[in-house]
């Protein structure tokens, strides 16, 4: 079981991801925008994985990664409807561990999360 922070502004998608990952036994802490995500990183951490939406209100997922005090043990998965090569590069260069394009299937998300959680630092 892992502690995961999910920051996603689309409530339907957020609920789907929460249900999917809780079914896998993970503890999920939710945030609906970048400011709430940063607050929870500082007050409710540490987390084993951060799942951040690229385009959120207040701070984008990219800005959250840039503003947080990065713990090299914490993996960051960025979710985005933007899937151009330059977007992926920008996210990975900012410190995210991985990138996943929307839409995605629940099985694809579970496989990516498990891969990141078992990856060595």
Secondary structure, 3 states (H helix, E strand, C coil): CCEEEEECCCHHHHHHHHHHHHHCCCEEEEECCHHHHHHHHHHHCCCCEEEEECCCCCCCHHHHHHHCCCCCCCEEEEEECCCCHHHHHHHHHHCCCEEEECCCCHHHHHHHHHHHHHCCC
